[in-house]
Amino acid sequence: MKEIEPKILSKEEIERISSGINEEELIEFDKHALNSFYEALTAIEAKEPGSSWVKVIDKEGNVKEILDATSMNWTLSLGFAHPDVNYAAYQQMIRLNHVRYNVLTPARAKLVNKIAELAPGKLKGGRVSLNNQGGGLANEAAIKLAMMASRGADHFGVFWGGYHGSTLVMTTATQPMHGINRFTSFGHEHFTRMPYPYCYRCLWNYKGGLNGKKDPSCNLECFDLVENYILGMAPKRFAGIMLEPIQAAGGQIPAPPEFLLKLKEVCEEEKVFLIYDECQTSMWRCGKYFTITERYQKELNLDVSPDMMTFTKGIGGGYPLGVLVASPKIKKRFGPSEEHTTFSSDPLSMATSLAAIKVIEKAKYGENCEKMGNKITKRLLEMQEEYEEIGDIRGPGLFIGIEFVKNKETREPFTELSEEMILLAPEHNLYLGPSMPILTATGKLRRRNVTKIKPPLVVTEEDTDFILESFELTLKDALKKVK
């Protein structure tokens, strides 16, 4: 194939589109943007292709370099502008940049085959559906498939603190944003919300749940309640149960693996489809395994694999992609009117996804994620002994959340501290991630006190040293502001 050469615009005109911005353009943008939630700093370019650092510019034209410990919200597993991924994008673009949904491309076929190979447990060898939107549509596809295969059931169990997307339906499946969302989501009659096992804030007042582990004396009373919903306490028979094995937006909260195993067993007995949203925990984000489900299988010898699983975030290699993989035992398949959008067969994101997967496997970035995550967590645990405000630290891998409290005994959320951390971190050349706000029915903020460290899987020893140093400097500055 020939290299790309512009025909109408000059190279300089095209390069200007993405290479810079001036104050006048930013002022105009602010007048015309319908979305109001953009940051003060504008991202310009990677410090180096494939690094965890990004160059940003403020409204005065000052440029600074920031280490992004959010992976631009958990998506850039291989850092900014990774050369292998972008070369895959380039190679795809010079061949095809779009096809309609029912047209097969080499990248689509190869990616579907690879995901079926990587899927854990009972999902291995399953069927795969792709979209170019992300996890919300992948989760909706799972709900559609569960209804198609469950002979009339159309009710779903979801969990407090869960996040599954922002479409009109998946907003209903997600933790309610009372007082923030100014519209009514759809489909409330199709969902029942159940308590999630939040071991640090146990509803049964066990106090020994720390660092992502349940209290040793816990009897999983939380599961007993969920089981009752499945066995008939819900208003209708469930077609499926959807949950994140580790809640991400809700605060980096892992469900005990034993809980997941019991949930799988009762779902199998009651013929209810179990759906895991691993949109954030897949793509080696939690360490040396493709999913957290695989980690439990390999390290704990527990097969908690569900009937369906969804992926997004890092799965596209920095490009938009959502994935549903279903067990080969589910024989139903989507027809053309049941699951498609205009751009859902985007060959570009499928090529970049496959390239990113191959890079992570070949370079063993999952092992790097495990190593760097352990290093960061080790130092954070030391800080936990030094700072009264660090209540809990939860992982694994580079999927780290720090829960701030005003008092370690009462565990009162220290939301103000977490919010200051997010605001102040860029002053120390670091981006940190926030958690989702948990609100009362009247819109009063109950907590938003988990700060996240989730950098690209490619972070170096030097990067992790910088993250830890900047995190502690930010913490000290934030404490001065809130006390």
URJOWO-V934803 format. One record per residue. N is the residue number from 0. RES is the residue in one letter. PSI is psi in whole degrees, 0 to 359 (999 if undefined). D_CENTER is the distance of its C-alpha to the mean C-alpha in whole Angstrom. Layout:
BEGIN
N,RES,PSI,D_CENTER + N,RES,PSI,D_CENTER
END
This chain:
BEGIN
0,M,144,36 + 1,K,152,38 + 2,E,156,36 + 3,I,128,35 + 4,E,126,37 + 5,P,147,37 + 6,K,324,40 + 7,I,308,40 + 8,L,153,38 + 9,S,161,39 + 10,K,323,36 + 11,E,319,37 + 12,E,319,36 + 13,I,318,33 + 14,E,326,32 + 15,R,333,32 + 16,I,319,29 + 17,S,0,27 + 18,S,354,28 + 19,G,169,29 + 20,I,150,30 + 21,N,172,33 + 22,E,321,33 + 23,E,318,35 + 24,E,323,32 + 25,L,321,29 + 26,I,317,32 + 27,E,317,32 + 28,F,316,29 + 29,D,328,28 + 30,K,329,31 + 31,H,346,30 + 32,A,129,26 + 33,L,325,25 + 34,N,134,22 + 35,S,358,22 + 36,F,53,19 + 37,Y,156,20 + 38,E,165,20 + 39,A,331,24 + 40,L,132,23 + 41,T,127,23 + 42,A,132,21 + 43,I,305,24 + 44,E,163,23 + 45,A,144,22 + 46,K,315,24 + 47,E,144,25 + 48,P,126,23 + 49,G,15,20 + 50,S,171,20 + 51,S,1,18 + 52,W,145,20 + 53,V,144,20 + 54,K,133,24 + 55,V,160,23 + 56,I,140,26 + 57,D,181,28 + 58,K,341,30 + 59,E,359,33 + 60,G,8,32 + 61,N,131,31 + 62,V,137,29 + 63,K,163,27 + 64,E,133,24 + 65,I,134,21 + 66,L,122,19 + 67,D,97,15 + 68,A,19,14 + 69,T,356,10 + 70,S,42,10 + 71,M,61,11 + 72,N,61,8 + 73,W,19,6 + 74,T,324,8 + 75,L,72,11 + 76,S,327,11 + 77,L,21,15 + 78,G,188,16 + 79,F,130,17 + 80,A,50,20 + 81,H,130,20 + 82,P,323,23 + 83,D,317,23 + 84,V,316,20 + 85,N,331,22 + 86,Y,323,25 + 87,A,320,24 + 88,A,316,23 + 89,Y,314,26 + 90,Q,323,28 + 91,Q,319,26 + 92,M,325,27 + 93,I,350,31 + 94,R,301,31 + 95,L,137,29 + 96,N,350,27 + 97,H,142,26 + 98,V,159,28 + 99,R,166,28 + 100,Y,326,26 + 101,N,10,28 + 102,V,126,29 + 103,L,141,28 + 104,T,158,27 + 105,P,318,27 + 106,A,320,24 + 107,R,312,23 + 108,A,315,25 + 109,K,323,24 + 110,L,315,20 + 111,V,315,21 + 112,N,321,23 + 113,K,319,21 + 114,I,320,18 + 115,A,327,20 + 116,E,321,22 + 117,L,337,18 + 118,A,140,17 + 119,P,156,18 + 120,G,229,21 + 121,K,351,22 + 122,L,343,20 + 123,K,132,22 + 124,G,13,24 + 125,G,191,22 + 126,R,148,22 + 127,V,137,19 + 128,S,139,19 + 129,L,149,17 + 130,N,166,16 + 131,N,18,16 + 132,Q,314,14 + 133,G,205,10 + 134,G,327,9 + 135,G,312,11 + 136,L,329,14 + 137,A,319,13 + 138,N,322,13 + 139,E,322,16 + 140,A,320,18 + 141,A,319,17 + 142,I,317,19 + 143,K,313,22 + 144,L,321,22 + 145,A,320,22 + 146,M,320,25 + 147,M,325,27 + 148,A,356,27 + 149,S,13,28 + 150,R,55,31 + 151,G,342,31 + 152,A,141,28 + 153,D,27,26 + 154,H,145,25 + 155,F,141,21 + 156,G,130,20 + 157,V,179,17 + 158,F,149,16 + 159,W,137,17 + 160,G,0,14 + 161,G,153,11 + 162,Y,124,9 + 163,H,11,10 + 164,G,174,10 + 165,S,19,13 + 166,T,169,16 + 167,L,328,19 + 168,V,314,19 + 169,M,340,15 + 170,T,327,16 + 171,T,323,18 + 172,A,342,16 + 173,T,157,14 + 174,Q,128,15 + 175,P,140,18 + 176,M,66,18 + 177,H,131,22 + 178,G,351,24 + 179,I,306,21 + 180,N,129,21 + 181,R,28,24 + 182,F,161,24 + 183,T,124,24 + 184,S,168,22 + 185,F,155,23 + 186,G,25,24 + 187,H,329,24 + 188,E,352,26 + 189,H,3,24 + 190,F,141,22 + 191,T,127,23 + 192,R,133,20 + 193,M,159,21 + 194,P,134,20 + 195,Y,146,18 + 196,P,90,19 + 197,Y,91,18 + 198,C,331,20 + 199,Y,334,21 + 200,R,59,22 + 201,C,131,24 + 202,L,341,25 + 203,W,13,28 + 204,N,24,29 + 205,Y,135,28 + 206,K,357,28 + 207,G,10,27 + 208,G,103,23 + 209,L,151,22 + 210,N,39,20 + 211,G,6,17 + 212,K,149,21 + 213,K,160,23 + 214,D,133,26 + 215,P,334,29 + 216,S,3,31 + 217,C,138,28 + 218,N,16,29 + 219,L,44,26 + 220,E,330,28 + 221,C,321,24 + 222,F,321,24 + 223,D,321,28 + 224,L,315,27 + 225,V,319,24 + 226,E,320,27 + 227,N,323,29 + 228,Y,314,27 + 229,I,324,27 + 230,L,0,30 + 231,G,354,31 + 232,M,336,31 + 233,A,156,28 + 234,P,338,30 + 235,K,163,30 + 236,R,136,29 + 237,F,137,25 + 238,A,327,24 + 239,G,162,21 + 240,I,126,19 + 241,M,131,15 + 242,L,160,13 + 243,E,125,10 + 244,P,328,12 + 245,I,115,10 + 246,Q,130,9 + 247,A,289,6 + 248,A,325,7 + 249,G,350,11 + 250,G,26,11 + 251,Q,54,10 + 252,I,110,12 + 253,P,133,13 + 254,A,137,16 + 255,P,135,19 + 256,P,327,19 + 257,E,325,22 + 258,F,314,21 + 259,L,321,19 + 260,L,315,22 + 261,K,321,24 + 262,L,318,22 + 263,K,317,22 + 264,E,315,26 + 265,V,327,27 + 266,C,320,25 + 267,E,318,27 + 268,E,322,30 + 269,E,3,29 + 270,K,47,28 + 271,V,131,25 + 272,F,129,22 + 273,L,126,19 + 274,I,121,15 + 275,Y,128,12 + 276,D,97,9 + 277,E,37,7 + 278,C,327,5 + 279,Q,336,3 + 280,T,358,6 + 281,S,187,8 + 282,M,40,10 + 283,W,19,12 + 284,R,331,9 + 285,C,10,11 + 286,G,219,14 + 287,K,10,17 + 288,Y,150,16 + 289,F,322,14 + 290,T,162,12 + 291,I,330,12 + 292,T,317,15 + 293,E,323,17 + 294,R,315,17 + 295,Y,323,19 + 296,Q,316,21 + 297,K,323,22 + 298,E,329,22 + 299,L,355,23 + 300,N,37,25 + 301,L,118,23 + 302,D,95,22 + 303,V,16,20 + 304,S,140,18 + 305,P,188,18 + 306,D,333,20 + 307,M,153,17 + 308,M,142,13 + 309,T,149,11 + 310,F,151,8 + 311,T,218,7 + 312,K,249,6 + 313,G,346,8 + 314,I,336,10 + 315,G,1,12 + 316,G,24,13 + 317,G,0,13 + 318,Y,157,14 + 319,P,126,13 + 320,L,136,12 + 321,G,146,11 + 322,V,136,13 + 323,L,130,15 + 324,V,132,17 + 325,A,149,19 + 326,S,143,22 + 327,P,346,25 + 328,K,341,27 + 329,I,114,26 + 330,K,344,28 + 331,K,146,28 + 332,R,150,26 + 333,F,141,26 + 334,G,172,28 + 335,P,333,28 + 336,S,353,28 + 337,E,334,26 + 338,E,91,23 + 339,H,156,23 + 340,T,170,22 + 341,T,320,25 + 342,F,15,22 + 343,S,352,20 + 344,S,32,22 + 345,D,110,21 + 346,P,335,23 + 347,L,308,21 + 348,S,334,17 + 349,M,324,19 + 350,A,317,21 + 351,T,325,18 + 352,S,311,16 + 353,L,322,19 + 354,A,316,20 + 355,A,318,17 + 356,I,313,17 + 357,K,321,20 + 358,V,313,20 + 359,I,318,18 + 360,E,313,20 + 361,K,319,23 + 362,A,356,22 + 363,K,46,21 + 364,Y,339,18 + 365,G,318,16 + 366,E,323,19 + 367,N,320,19 + 368,C,315,16 + 369,E,313,17 + 370,K,310,20 + 371,M,324,19 + 372,G,317,17 + 373,N,321,20 + 374,K,314,22 + 375,I,315,19 + 376,T,321,19 + 377,K,313,23 + 378,R,322,24 + 379,L,323,22 + 380,L,326,24 + 381,E,318,27 + 382,M,326,26 + 383,Q,327,25 + 384,E,335,29 + 385,E,332,30 + 386,Y,123,28 + 387,E,334,29 + 388,E,345,26 + 389,I,103,23 + 390,G,317,23 + 391,D,150,20 + 392,I,126,18 + 393,R,141,15 + 394,G,216,13 + 395,P,186,14 + 396,G,218,14 + 397,L,48,12 + 398,F,62,9 + 399,I,133,12 + 400,G,138,13 + 401,I,118,16 + 402,E,120,18 + 403,F,138,21 + 404,V,157,24 + 405,K,336,27 + 406,N,129,29 + 407,K,336,28 + 408,E,311,30 + 409,T,337,29 + 410,R,29,26 + 411,E,127,26 + 412,P,137,23 + 413,F,71,23 + 414,T,320,21 + 415,E,323,24 + 416,L,314,23 + 417,S,318,19 + 418,E,321,20 + 419,E,324,23 + 420,M,315,20 + 421,I,318,18 + 422,L,323,21 + 423,L,336,23 + 424,A,319,21 + 425,P,335,22 + 426,E,338,25 + 427,H,24,25 + 428,N,42,23 + 429,L,138,20 + 430,Y,129,16 + 431,L,157,15 + 432,G,144,12 + 433,P,166,12 + 434,S,169,11 + 435,M,140,12 + 436,P,137,16 + 437,I,121,17 + 438,L,155,21 + 439,T,173,24 + 440,A,339,25 + 441,T,4,27 + 442,G,8,25 + 443,K,134,25 + 444,L,121,23 + 445,R,315,22 + 446,R,148,20 + 447,R,63,17 + 448,N,19,18 + 449,V,124,15 + 450,T,140,14 + 451,K,141,12 + 452,I,104,13 + 453,K,66,10 + 454,P,172,12 + 455,P,154,13 + 456,L,347,14 + 457,V,6,17 + 458,V,144,18 + 459,T,173,22 + 460,E,316,24 + 461,E,319,25 + 462,D,314,22 + 463,T,324,21 + 464,D,318,24 + 465,F,316,24 + 466,I,311,20 + 467,L,318,22 + 468,E,313,25 + 469,S,324,24 + 470,F,314,21 + 471,E,321,25 + 472,L,318,27 + 473,T,318,24 + 474,L,316,24 + 475,K,317,28 + 476,D,319,28 + 477,A,320,26 + 478,L,323,28 + 479,K,326,31 + 480,K,325,30 + 481,V,353,29 + 482,K,999,32
END
